[in-house]
Amino acid sequence: MAEHPPLKVALVGALGKVAAPCHLNVLRSLPSLELSALCDVDEAGLRQLAHQYEVGQVYTRYDELLADPGIDVVDLVVPPFLHAEMTIAAAQAGKHVYVEKPMALSRSQAQQMIQAATAGAVYLMVGESYFFHGPHRLARDLIQEGEVGEIRQIRQYKQAWLFNESENRRLQGRGHDVAWRFDPRLSGGGQFPWIMDHGPHLFATARLFSSSGIRTVAALQREHGVGREQQLRGITAISWAHVDDAVDGMWLHCETMPAAGPWIGFRTEILGTKGTLRVFGEGGGAAPGFPQVAPVTLYRQGNARDFQLDASCDRSWVSNNSYYDEAHRNVWSHFADAVMNERPLEYNGASGLEDLTATLATIQSAVRGCATEVSSIADDWHAWET
Ligand SMILES: NC(=O)c1ccc[n+]([C@@H]2O[C@H](COP(=O)([O-])OP(=O)(O)OC[C@H]3O[C@@H](n4cnc5c(N)ncnc54)[C@H](O)[C@@H]3O)[C@@H](O)[C@H]2O)c1
């Protein structure tokens, strides 16, 4: 079979503060991809970036980019309120789509995206980096090898994220505080914008480990948050039941000083009938100066067995277990392989819709103060109308 030429990718939202720098690194690091164009709204900024990264083409108009026959794939790292319209237009133009999470603002938007991709015979990948995060994949493999027996509970914890010095400088000490992320309507999260952005990650992770969908969620809301979310009400705890009735899960969020606890960032404990796994996710692990930990540890029969991964350096986070850019490289590598070899995606539009729905159910549960069946979320339900 003839070797497939690299996929020509256009990065849309290229001047973004958070996801774009990561995608810029990843797109230039995989031989199966060629970063061919950059698109955003500020032409001067784009030209500077194109010069810095030696990218041939820039577009300030998305419709003009879509008319470029030299582009195979659009990589949408734009805010969520643009995901549906940009995905649908790209699919209609015959371009494959990689769109960042959250997939859309409502189930019906996500459904239209899936339909457009099917009609255009293009691939639609939702960039769910936690699903492809190295330590998460390693833990999933251990589960599949039977190391912990039958899964009974998934416990997730989100503590403070610490940026490294160069990332802090780049973000001017303001973290991921970009305008749309804390806006009820632009984020799509209504009173709870941050969970709209983060929810798909935690449900994708729970499904990865349990191999079962989310049936019911119950969220606790109260005053807790950092930055702009402090003026809103945060969701600090979510519990859920999986479709597989033997499994349930929870997510707990509390921002404290790193010195107040042993670990930082995201981590999961997976409790099974034979053993337990502790897995560190995004920005998770030990803070500098604290006792170091392995990305994955298996507890069984009174023993603790550590598992290491090959690479552990990261551009963004301070912790000994950060694999942020690498998680995105894993997603892109999988996506490129699927497109080139016409293989199915492990995380596709339907997966994005599933995790979006569980996230919307979480917000609805927080607003209404009662448990919500995920299947009860109406296709046209928007969180900001609450
Ligand atoms: N997977 C992850 O770990 C991860 C991490 C961060 C962000 N994200 C996701 O990536 C997406 C972007 O988030 P961000 O924090 O990087 O946002 P950002 O605000 O930093 O960047 C968005 C960029 O899109 C550009 N843009 C807006 N309208 C445009 C248009 N019409 N045409 C072209 N460009 C346009 C903006 O000018 C900006 O440069 C979100 O969906 C977010 O949830 C994912």
The ligand as an SDF file (V2000), in Angstrom:
LIG
                    3D

 44 48  0  0  0  0  0  0  0  0999 V2000
   -8.0710   19.3590   26.2540 N   0  0  0  0  0  0  0  0  0  0  0  0
   -7.5810   20.2450   27.1060 C   0  0  0  0  0  0  0  0  0  0  0  0
   -6.8720   19.9010   28.0170 O   0  0  0  0  0  0  0  0  0  0  0  0
   -7.9010   21.6940   26.9020 C   0  0  0  0  0  0  0  0  0  0  0  0
   -7.1650   22.6540   27.5720 C   0  0  0  0  0  0  0  0  0  0  0  0
   -7.4820   23.9920   27.3600 C   0  0  0  0  0  0  0  0  0  0  0  0
   -8.5230   24.3520   26.5250 C   0  0  0  0  0  0  0  0  0  0  0  0
   -9.2440   23.3750   25.9070 N   0  0  0  0  0  0  0  0  0  0  0  0
  -10.3580   23.7260   25.0190 C   0  0  0  0  0  0  0  0  0  0  0  0
   -9.8490   24.4290   23.8930 O   0  0  0  0  0  0  0  0  0  0  0  0
  -10.7910   25.3950   23.4610 C   0  0  0  0  0  0  0  0  0  0  0  0
  -10.1210   26.7650   23.4550 C   0  0  0  0  0  0  0  0  0  0  0  0
   -9.8040   27.1170   24.7860 O   0  0  0  0  0  0  0  0  0  0  0  0
   -8.6430   28.1640   25.1530 P   0  0  0  0  0  0  0  0  0  0  0  0
   -8.6480   28.2430   26.6260 O   0  0  0  0  0  0  0  0  0  0  0  0
   -7.3930   27.8200   24.4500 O   0  0  0  0  0  0  0  0  0  0  0  0
   -9.2720   29.5310   24.5680 O   0  0  0  0  0  0  0  0  0  0  0  0
   -8.5660   30.9170   24.2250 P   0  0  0  0  0  0  0  0  0  0  0  0
   -9.5970   31.9540   24.5040 O   0  0  0  0  0  0  0  0  0  0  0  0
   -7.2300   31.0340   24.8890 O   0  0  0  0  0  0  0  0  0  0  0  0
   -8.3270   30.8240   22.6570 O   0  0  0  0  0  0  0  0  0  0  0  0
   -9.3550   30.8410   21.7170 C   0  0  0  0  0  0  0  0  0  0  0  0
   -8.8430   31.5160   20.4440 C   0  0  0  0  0  0  0  0  0  0  0  0
   -9.8890   31.4150   19.4550 O   0  0  0  0  0  0  0  0  0  0  0  0
   -9.8440   32.6100   18.7060 C   0  0  0  0  0  0  0  0  0  0  0  0
  -11.0820   32.8500   17.9720 N   0  0  0  0  0  0  0  0  0  0  0  0
  -12.2640   33.3400   18.4420 C   0  0  0  0  0  0  0  0  0  0  0  0
  -13.1420   33.4690   17.4490 N   0  0  0  0  0  0  0  0  0  0  0  0
  -12.5250   33.0410   16.3110 C   0  0  0  0  0  0  0  0  0  0  0  0
  -12.9230   32.9420   14.9510 C   0  0  0  0  0  0  0  0  0  0  0  0
  -14.1500   33.2880   14.5660 N   0  0  0  0  0  0  0  0  0  0  0  0
  -12.0290   32.4860   14.0380 N   0  0  0  0  0  0  0  0  0  0  0  0
  -10.7860   32.1320   14.4230 C   0  0  0  0  0  0  0  0  0  0  0  0
  -10.3440   32.2080   15.7090 N   0  0  0  0  0  0  0  0  0  0  0  0
  -11.2050   32.6620   16.6450 C   0  0  0  0  0  0  0  0  0  0  0  0
   -9.5890   33.6810   19.7560 C   0  0  0  0  0  0  0  0  0  0  0  0
   -9.1480   34.9080   19.1460 O   0  0  0  0  0  0  0  0  0  0  0  0
   -8.5200   33.0150   20.6130 C   0  0  0  0  0  0  0  0  0  0  0  0
   -7.2380   33.3020   20.1160 O   0  0  0  0  0  0  0  0  0  0  0  0
  -11.9730   25.2770   24.4240 C   0  0  0  0  0  0  0  0  0  0  0  0
  -12.9470   24.4600   23.8770 O   0  0  0  0  0  0  0  0  0  0  0  0
  -11.3580   24.6460   25.6510 C   0  0  0  0  0  0  0  0  0  0  0  0
  -12.2800   23.9300   26.4530 O   0  0  0  0  0  0  0  0  0  0  0  0
   -8.9290   22.0730   26.0770 C   0  0  0  0  0  0  0  0  0  0  0  0
  1  2  1  0
  2  3  2  0
  2  4  1  0
  4  5  1  0
  4 44  2  0
  5  6  2  0
  6  7  1  0
  7  8  2  0
  8  9  1  0
  8 44  1  0
  9 10  1  0
  9 42  1  0
 10 11  1  0
 11 12  1  0
 11 40  1  0
 12 13  1  0
 13 14  1  0
 14 15  2  0
 14 16  1  0
 14 17  1  0
 17 18  1  0
 18 19  2  0
 18 20  1  0
 18 21  1  0
 21 22  1  0
 22 23  1  0
 23 24  1  0
 23 38  1  0
 24 25  1  0
 25 26  1  0
 25 36  1  0
 26 27  1  0
 26 35  1  0
 27 28  2  0
 28 29  1  0
 29 30  1  0
 29 35  2  0
 30 31  1  0
 30 32  2  0
 32 33  1  0
 33 34  2  0
 34 35  1  0
 36 37  1  0
 36 38  1  0
 38 39  1  0
 40 41  1  0
 40 42  1  0
 42 43  1  0
M  CHG  2   8   1  16  -1
M  END
$$$$
